[in-house]
């Protein structure tokens, strides 16, 4: 648990080839099933104080209660994902850990972090879900993300966690999202 941002709920890996990594995680590591979100419609993205329109592909799976996110940068636009992939010589790896506090805690944690001199690396929106990456990278490059999940995003994440709990090891990579009706 982070005493500054709440419990860590996700590990985010930046990868050069999302298809290969999903296959590896599902067949070698036994983590899945993977759900491909495709290219999310992020808005209001600001990287190091400047607007950006970076494009990425995202896939999600769970290992127990921990969500695993795979992110593949698709262009050269400025983003923490492109920076990380470049810094690792194109190999990728664990780029961020994330917490999902309530909306009120999100605002309070963000305010406290910036008031103490902390800097925002990247922020934006995915639908009604806000996210922010803090410039907390150490020598190994991992940063801390915080997201204020919308009810729809929370429902999707719950469905992905349930799919992992019920997964029989078959059909480890799935197109589209789980049914959340």
Buried (B, 14 or more C-beta within 10 A) or exposed (E): EBEBBBEBBBBBBBBBEBBEBBBBBBEEEEBBBBBBBEEBEBEEBBBBEEEBEBBBBBBBBBBEEBBBBBBBBBEEBBBBBBBBBEBBEEEBBBBBBBBBBEEEBBEEBBEEBEEEEBEBBBBBBBEEBBBBBBBBBEEEBBBBBBBBBBEEBEEBBEBBBEBBEEBEEEEBBBEEBBEEE
